[in-house]
Amino acid sequence: MRQGYQELGQPEAAVAEYRTLLRLAPQLGGEIANGLRELLRAQPRHAEAHRALGDANMKIGRFQQAIDEYNQAISLEKVGS
């Protein structure tokens, strides 16, 4: 389903699905992170996707990558303000 949202050009819906999945099935954090990275290849300036990827990285113990994604999200939000 998340892939379908991406293909339909609905990244916000895809990110929401990834967030729900991460909350309900944290053991899938690695797969969720991969999906979010794929989304970000197509939408590199999507701040919420960077934040969600940070959350997924936290769940799988990739703390520095999580910090990097959170910082990227903050940078994008500042630019968008």
N, CA, C and O of each residue as an XYZ file, in Angstrom:
324
protein
N       0.821     -1.193      0.000
C       0.000      0.000      0.000
C       0.867      1.261      0.000
O       0.602      2.191     -0.762
N       1.905      1.302      0.850
C       2.770      2.476      0.900
C       3.394      2.722     -0.457
O       3.484      3.865     -0.907
N       3.829      1.643     -1.118
C       4.418      1.759     -2.442
C       3.398      2.373     -3.399
O       3.752      3.210     -4.229
N       2.140      1.963     -3.288
C       1.092      2.509     -4.137
C       0.919      4.001     -3.951
O       0.750      4.734     -4.926
N       0.960      4.459     -2.708
C       0.859      5.898     -2.459
C       2.006      6.641     -3.125
O       1.807      7.705     -3.711
N       3.198      6.083     -3.035
C       4.356      6.710     -3.654
C       4.150      6.803     -5.164
O       4.391      7.851     -5.765
N       3.709      5.713     -5.768
C       3.513      5.688     -7.211
C       2.406      6.644     -7.644
O       2.436      7.158     -8.762
N       1.437      6.885     -6.776
C       0.345      7.801     -7.085
C       0.714      9.254     -6.798
O      -0.110     10.153     -6.972
N       1.943      9.484     -6.362
C       2.364     10.843     -6.060
C       1.775     11.381     -4.775
O       1.520     12.580     -4.660
N       1.558     10.511     -3.811
C       1.001     10.904     -2.522
C       1.994     10.572     -1.403
O       1.738      9.685     -0.588
N       3.114     11.277     -1.364
C       4.132     10.938     -0.367
C       3.658     11.121      1.072
O       4.098     10.387      1.957
N       2.765     12.088      1.326
C       2.283     12.294      2.696
C       1.539     11.056      3.188
O       1.706     10.640      4.335
N       0.719     10.471      2.320
C      -0.015      9.260      2.692
C       0.947      8.097      2.904
O       0.756      7.291      3.814
N       1.980      8.007      2.068
C       2.966      6.941      2.220
C       3.688      7.077      3.556
O       3.866      6.088      4.267
N       4.104      8.290      3.901
C       4.800      8.522      5.174
C       3.888      8.170      6.345
O       4.336      7.562      7.317
N       2.626      8.542      6.261
C       1.676      8.214      7.334
C       1.559      6.701      7.497
O       1.504      6.203      8.621
N       1.520      5.973      6.396
C       1.452      4.506      6.455
C       2.719      3.923      7.081
O       2.648      3.016      7.910
N       3.875      4.448      6.682
C       5.136      3.971      7.264
C       5.161      4.234      8.772
O       5.609      3.383      9.540
N       4.687      5.396      9.195
C       4.666      5.719     10.629
C       3.753      4.763     11.393
O       4.103      4.291     12.475
N       2.591      4.484     10.827
C       1.665      3.540     11.464
C       2.295      2.160     11.555
O       2.235      1.512     12.599
N       2.890      1.718     10.477
C       3.525      0.403     10.463
C       4.662      0.338     11.477
O       4.819     -0.676     12.158
N       5.447      1.388     11.588
C       6.547      1.412     12.552
C       6.025      1.317     13.979
O       6.632      0.662     14.827
N       4.907      1.966     14.238
C       4.312      1.921     15.576
C       3.750      0.524     15.883
O       3.888      0.028     17.002
N       3.120     -0.102     14.890
C       2.471     -1.397     15.112
C       3.415     -2.586     14.977
O       3.193     -3.632     15.588
N       4.464     -2.428     14.181
C       5.392     -3.544     13.929
C       6.828     -3.029     13.915
O       7.473     -3.017     12.867
N       7.333     -2.601     15.076
C       8.675     -2.016     15.118
C       9.775     -2.979     14.645
O      10.860     -2.539     14.263
N       9.499     -4.275     14.670
C      10.481     -5.239     14.199
C      10.726     -5.106     12.692
O      11.692     -5.663     12.171
N       9.870     -4.382     12.003
C      10.038     -4.152     10.566
C      10.783     -2.846     10.279
O      10.749     -2.336      9.159
N      11.447     -2.318     11.289
C      12.129     -1.031     11.150
C      13.086     -0.958      9.983
O      13.154      0.067      9.304
N      13.826     -2.025      9.735
C      14.769     -2.028      8.618
C      14.074     -1.925      7.277
O      14.513     -1.176      6.404
N      13.004     -2.663      7.106
C      12.236     -2.610      5.860
C      11.567     -1.247      5.689
O      11.503     -0.707      4.585
N      11.074     -0.705      6.794
C      10.443      0.608      6.751
C      11.479      1.663      6.370
O      11.203      2.540      5.552
N      12.662      1.579      6.956
C      13.737      2.517      6.620
C      14.073      2.423      5.134
O      14.283      3.447      4.484
N      14.126      1.217      4.594
C      14.414      1.056      3.167
C      13.338      1.717      2.313
O      13.652      2.388      1.330
N      12.083      1.533      2.677
C      10.999      2.155      1.934
C      11.057      3.671      1.991
O      10.816      4.348      0.991
N      11.376      4.200      3.158
C      11.481      5.656      3.295
C      12.663      6.199      2.510
O      12.573      7.284      1.935
N      13.771      5.464      2.476
C      14.915      5.903      1.661
C      14.519      5.941      0.184
O      14.916      6.849     -0.547
N      13.743      4.959     -0.246
C      13.272      4.938     -1.632
C      12.378      6.155     -1.909
O      12.512      6.805     -2.946
N      11.483      6.450     -0.992
C      10.626      7.619     -1.144
C      11.473      8.887     -1.233
O      11.191      9.777     -2.036
N      12.507      8.961     -0.406
C      13.349     10.155     -0.383
C      14.222     10.282     -1.633
O      14.651     11.385     -1.972
N      14.485      9.187     -2.313
C      15.197      9.303     -3.592
C      14.342     10.082     -4.595
O      14.862     10.847     -5.407
N      13.034      9.879     -4.528
C      12.119     10.578     -5.427
C      11.732     11.959     -4.902
O      11.454     12.866     -5.686
N      11.714     12.121     -3.582
C      11.275     13.372     -2.935
C      12.301     13.793     -1.879
O      11.988     13.784     -0.688
N      13.507     14.159     -2.286
C      14.574     14.409     -1.305
C      14.325     15.573     -0.351
O      14.999     15.678      0.673
N      13.381     16.438     -0.662
C      13.126     17.610      0.189
C      11.870     17.429      1.043
O      11.291     18.409      1.511
N      11.454     16.196      1.245
C      10.248     15.903      2.029
C      10.645     15.769      3.505
O      11.096     14.712      3.946
N      10.470     16.858      4.257
C      10.926     16.912      5.648
C      10.303     15.821      6.510
O      10.992     15.203      7.322
N       9.017     15.581      6.342
C       8.342     14.584      7.184
C       8.871     13.174      6.910
O       8.927     12.347      7.820
N       9.254     12.900      5.681
C       9.842     11.592      5.360
C      11.204     11.449      6.042
O      11.548     10.370      6.524
N      11.976     12.536      6.082
C      13.267     12.493      6.788
C      13.046     12.228      8.278
O      13.783     11.462      8.899
N      12.030     12.867      8.836
C      11.729     12.658     10.259
C      11.295     11.206     10.511
O      11.718     10.592     11.491
N      10.465     10.670      9.640
C      10.021      9.282      9.785
C      11.193      8.314      9.635
O      11.266      7.306     10.338
N      12.115      8.626      8.712
C      13.303      7.783      8.561
C      14.161      7.866      9.819
O      14.759      6.871     10.228
N      14.224      9.027     10.426
C      14.933      9.152     11.699
C      14.314      8.250     12.757
O      15.026      7.584     13.508
N      12.982      8.228     12.814
C      12.298      7.363     13.771
C      12.595      5.894     13.505
O      12.847      5.131     14.437
N      12.566      5.496     12.232
C      12.857      4.100     11.880
C      14.293      3.746     12.257
O      14.554      2.666     12.786
N      15.218      4.657     11.982
C      16.616      4.404     12.348
C      16.775      4.261     13.860
O      17.559      3.432     14.323
N      16.048      5.052     14.624
C      16.105      4.916     16.086
C      15.657      3.523     16.510
O      16.283      2.899     17.367
N      14.572      3.036     15.909
C      14.033      1.711     16.277
C      15.027      0.590     16.018
O      15.029     -0.418     16.724
N      15.873      0.764     15.004
C      16.810     -0.313     14.662
C      18.227     -0.029     15.166
O      19.177     -0.718     14.793
N      18.356      0.978     16.007
C      19.632      1.233     16.655
C      20.647      1.993     15.830
O      21.829      2.003     16.174
N      20.229      2.622     14.767
C      21.133      3.438     13.948
C      21.002      4.892     14.406
O      20.387      5.726     13.742
N      21.595      5.157     15.547
C      21.371      6.436     16.212
C      21.969      7.626     15.473
O      21.327      8.672     15.376
N      23.168      7.489     14.958
C      23.766      8.613     14.225
C      22.986      8.911     12.955
O      22.784     10.074     12.608
N      22.543      7.861     12.253
C      21.740      8.080     11.055
C      20.415      8.756     11.412
O      19.914      9.591     10.658
N      19.856      8.391     12.565
C      18.621      9.021     13.018
C      18.843     10.515     13.253
O      18.046     11.345     12.814
N      19.913     10.845     13.935
C      20.231     12.256     14.190
C      20.406     13.006     12.876
O      19.919     14.126     12.720
N      21.107     12.380     11.931
C      21.316     13.021     10.626
C      19.992     13.301      9.924
O      19.811     14.369      9.339
N      19.074     12.350      9.980
C      17.767     12.540      9.340
C      16.953     13.624     10.043
O      16.299     14.435      9.387
N      16.990     13.638     11.370
C      16.271     14.684     12.107
C      16.837     16.063     11.758
O      16.081     17.016     11.568
N      18.154     16.166     11.674
C      18.781     17.437     11.311
C      18.382     17.861      9.902
O      18.135     19.040      9.649
N      18.319     16.897      8.985
C      17.901     17.200      7.618
C      16.460     17.711      7.606
O      16.141     18.670      6.903
N      15.605     17.074      8.377
C      14.203     17.515      8.454
C      14.121     18.949      8.973
O      13.376     19.766      8.432
N      14.875     19.249     10.010
C      14.876     20.603     10.573
C      15.379     21.608      9.556
O      14.806     22.688      9.415
N      16.440     21.266      8.847
C      16.984     22.168      7.818
C      15.959     22.450      6.727
O      15.805     23.591      6.290
N      15.269     21.423      6.296
C      14.263     21.596      5.241
C      13.087     22.441      5.731
O      12.542     23.251      4.982
N      12.705     22.248      6.984
C      11.607     23.047      7.527
C      11.993     24.517      7.634
O      11.162     25.393      7.394
N      13.241     24.797      7.991
C      13.698     26.189      8.092
C      13.668     26.843      6.724
O      13.271     28.000      6.595
N      14.090     26.103      5.696
C      14.107     26.635      4.341
C      12.684     26.898      3.866
O      12.426     27.886      3.178
N      11.765     26.015      4.232
C      10.376     26.143      3.814
C       9.591     27.221      4.538
O       8.500     27.593      4.107
N      10.136     27.724      5.635
C       9.412     28.731      6.447
C       9.409     30.087      5.790
O       8.848     31.037      6.336
